[in-house]
Amino acid sequence: MSRAWVAEAVRRVEADANRSADTHLHVFPLPPSWGIDLYLKDESVHPTGSLKHRLARSLVLYGLANGWITPDTPLVDASSGSTAVSEAYFARLLGLPFVAVMPRSTSVEKVELIEFYGGRCHFVDSASDVYDVARSLADECGGHYLDQFTYAERATDWRGNNNIAESVLSQLSLERHPVPAWVVVGAGTGGTSATIGRYLRYRQLDTKLCVVDPEGSAFFSSWQSGDRSVTACGSRIEGIGRPRVEPSFVPGVVDHMLQVPDAASVAAMRWCSAVTGRLVGASTGTSLWGALQLIASMRDAGEVGSVVTLICDGGERYAHTYYSDDWLAAQAIDPTPYTAELEALLSS
């Protein structure tokens, strides 16, 4: 009975993936004379609206294949929001209860989406408490702790199987610079950077991987020092940056890291939405800021090529936070000087 249920559960998850077309690769407008192309991989078009849809699918399949998820297994995870939205979606698909343990500061829009998909939110005051609380809740209810921060780097097939890296390279095949000079991503679990970095090496490509990290995150300091025990206060940019170095973060596949001020992330987010007409989230702003810094360096060095980064999720989830001037003022975040830098970059 259990094996039959698992087979049906896997079929449902795979059928969901089969119904979803690959995500789009948009061209970001840069002056043609630069000889540099910037692409945005739009992960906001997944059924649950973010890059984390890929991760949630992989985590659920990993749990099913390992025998950790049965017909009576509640699912529990620690999350800053978007992963939990996607996990609630897949839990509902399989008829399983889901509990998300998350910081109380998580955007209202994400909480509402988790509840829309049938999930329940359990709030904690400190982001560093989410791990232990999620593990305890899973133990108490006989559930499975999905543990995205540990399993993200291994649940996804980094050698291919239409992972995000393979998808990007396939979509670039007819472009004038089909092998990008850089791929730029943020790190939440570290799973996306691990998948992309491993794939680039596996395919023997010259493409370099840059990981951007917001203020208050431990990843950048750890990568610089080589010390995985580094801790920090945590990030104000939802979805990326962590108070500790997560097990899924693989520093050996990262070629370069940039630390991005929160005000720069918000400026790039809002500027991207204005330039492209696509409402994006703050983690997209972090990645775009980093990508543009690399492009400026390429331009100054007379280099040509392509750069790829991600639209991690849609900006609709942040109407009451990053798109609210009152919220930014309360957080003492002023994007104005960084917006001026972005406008000067394209006009210079």
N, C-alpha and C positions, 0 to 999 in steps of 0.2 A: 504493500500500500504506500509506504513512504517513498520508495523509488519511483512508483508511478506518479505520485504527487510532484516529486522533484522534476521528473521529465516534463510534466505539464507546465510547471512553474517556469522552467527554462524556455520552453516553447513560447510562453506568453511574453517573457522579457525579450527574446530574440525577435518575435513578431512585432513588438513595439519598435525595435530598432529598424526592422525592415520597412515599416511604414513611414519612417522619418527619412527624408532626403538628406544628403550631406549638407553641412552648413556652408554658407556663401563666403567667398573671398573677395572683399571689396577693395577697390583702388582708392587710396587716400590722395587727394589732389596736391601734388607738389609741382614746382616749376619744371617743365620738361627739360630745360637747359641744364639742370643739375645732373641728369643721367642717372638719377636714383629713384627707384620706385618703392612706395610704401603700401603694404597690403594689410587689411584688417580682417582677420578670420572671425566671422560673426557667429559666436556661440550662443547669442541670445535667442536664436531661432529654434533651439531645441524645444521639445514639448513643454518642459518646465522652465524655459527661459534663461538658461545659463550654461556655462561650461561644465558645471557640476553634474549635469544630466549624464554625461559620459562616465564620471566617477561613480555616481550612485548605481548606474547599471552594472558597472564592473564589480562593485562591492557586493551587490546582491547576487550576481552570478558566482562570484568567488565563494560566498557563504553557502550557496546551494551546492556547488560542486564539491565543497569540503564536507558536506553533511552537517553543517552548523545550523542551517535553516530548515525546519520541518513545517508541517501544516499547522502546528500549534505554537510556533515560535514568535513572540513579540520581538520587534526590531527596535533597537535603541542606538542613538549616536550622539556624539558631542559635535556641535556645529556653530558657526557664526551666522548661519541662515540659509544660504543658497543650496548647500549640500543637503540640508534637512528638507528643503522644499522638494528636491528631486527624490530623496529617499522616501518621503511620505507618498509621493506619486507611485513608486514601485511597490511599496508596501500595500497600498490600496489595490494595485493591479493583481497582487497575489492574495488578497483578502486577509492581510496580517495587520495587527495593531502596530503603531509606530509612536515612539516618544523621542522628541528632540530636546537635548539639554543645551541651553544656549545662554549667552550673556543677556542680562535684562535690557541692555542698550540696543539690542538687535532691532532693526527697523520694523515698524508696525506693518508695513506692506509684506515683508517676508513672513512674519508671524501669521498674518491672515492667509497667506498662500499655503503654509503648512497645515493650518486648520481646514482650509478648503479641501485639501486632499485627504482629510481624515486623520491627520496627525495630531498629537498633543504636545504642547510646549511646556518644558520644565525650566524655569529661569534660575540663574545664579547671579550673584552680584559681581563676582570676579571671574574674568575669562580663564584664569588659571585653574579654576575649580571644575571646569566642565568635564575633564577626563575622569576624575575619581567619582564624580556624581553619576555620570553616565554608566560607568562600570558597575557601580553599586545598584543602580536601578535595574540594570539587566540581570544581575545576580538575584535580586529580590523577586523578580517576576518570571524567572526561568527563561529569560530572553537571550537574544544574540546581540552583543555589542559590536556593531559594524566597524567601529574604530578606524575611521577614515585616515587618521593621522599616522597610523602604523601600516595599514594595508594598501594605501593609495599607490605606492610605487611598485607593488607586486601584483595587484589585482588586474591591471591593464597589461595587455600583451604589447611590450615595447618593440617587438620585431616587426609588427605590422597589424594585420587583421583590422584594417581601416582605423587605426588609432589616429590621433590628431596630427601627428607628424607626417604620417604616410598620406593623409588627406591633403595637407598643405602642399607637399611636394608634387602630388599628382595634379593639383589645381594650378600649380605654377608652370607646368610642363610646356605650355605654349606661350609663355611670357618671354620678354626679351632678356631677362635675367632669371632663368628657371631655377638655378641653385642660389638661394639667398645668401647674402653675406652674413646676416644676423637673423636670429629669431629671438624675440624679446617677450618674456613672460614674468608674471609675479609668482610668488610662492605662498600658498596657504598650507596645504599638506606637504607640498613639494612633489606631488605625484606627476603633475604636468611637466615640470622641468626635468624630472627623472626620465619620463617617457620620451620626451623630445631629445634630450641629450644622449640617451642610449641609442635611439634610432639613428641620429646623425652619425654616430661612431660606427654603428652596425652597417650603415650604407656607405661608409667611407667617404663622407662628404666634408668639404672644407667649411661648411657653415658653422658659425660660432653661436653659442647660446649665452644670452645675457639675462640674468635674473634681476628684476627691480624689486626693491624692498622699501616699504614705507617707514616713517618714523615710529619708534617704539617697538620695532620688531627685533628679534634676536638673530635672524638669519644672516644679515650683513656682517655683523661683528664676528659671528662664529666663522663665516667663510673667510674673513680676513685673518683671523687668528688661528684657525684650525681647531678651536676649542668648542666641542659640541655641548659643553655644560653651561654655556653662556645663557643668561636669562635677561628679560627686559620687561617693560611695563605693559606691553601689548600695543596693538595697532588700532588707530581710529578709522582705517580704511577697511571696510567690511570685505571679507573674503580672502584677504592676503595679509601677511605679516602675523607673527605669532610671538607670545611671551617666552616661548622656549623653542629650541631647535627640534622639530618634529622628526620621528624615526624615518619618515618617508622622504626627507630632504637628503639628496645625494650630492654633496658638494663636488665630488670628483668629475661630474659631467658638466659643470658650470665653468664657462670660459671667462666670464666677467660679471661683476655685480655693481649695481648703482643704488645708492640710497636716495630716495625721493622725498622731499618735504611734502607734508600733507596738503599745504596750500597749492603746491605745484600739481599734485594729483587732481585736486578739485578744479583748478584752472584748466588743465588739459581735458578733463572730462567735459566741462561746460563748453569749451572751445571746440572740441570734437563734435559735440552735438550740434553746435551752430554751423560748423563747416560742412558736415556730412548730412545733416537733417535726420540723424539717427540718435535717439536719446540713449546715452550710455551711462554706466555706473562709474564709481570713483576708482575701482581697481583697473578699469580700462584706461582711465586718465593716468594712473601711475605708469602703466606699460607704454602708453603713447608718449609721455614725457621722456621716458628712457629711450624709446626708439628715435625720437627727434634729436636727442643729444648725440646718439651714435651717427645719425644722418648728417648732423652738422660737422662732426669730426671727419666723416667720409668726404663731405663736400670740400672742407678746408684742405684735405690731403689730395684732392683731385681724383678721388676714387669714384667709380660707378658701381652699380649693383642694386640689389633689392633687399628690403628689410620687411619682416613679417611680425606682426603682433596680434593680439586678440581683443575682440569685443567680448568681455567676460560675461556680462549680463546687461539687461536693459535698465535705463535710468528711471523707469516708472517706479521701481522699488525704493527710490530714494527721494521722493517728492518732499518728505517732511524732514530730510536731513541735508544731504549735499546740495540739493537744489533749493534749499530754503535759506535766504539771506539771514533770517533771524537765528536759525540754528548755527550757521557759520559764525555769526557774531558771538554767540554764547560760547562757542568752542575756540574763540580767538583765532579763527582761520581766515586770512585775507588773501584771496587768490589774485587780487588786482595786479601786483607787480609781475607775477608769473604769466598772467594773460598778456601783458605788454611784451614780455620776452617772446612768447609764441608768435604774436603778430609781427614782431620785428624779424623773427627768423624767416618767415615766408616772404617778407617784403625786401629783405637784404639781398 
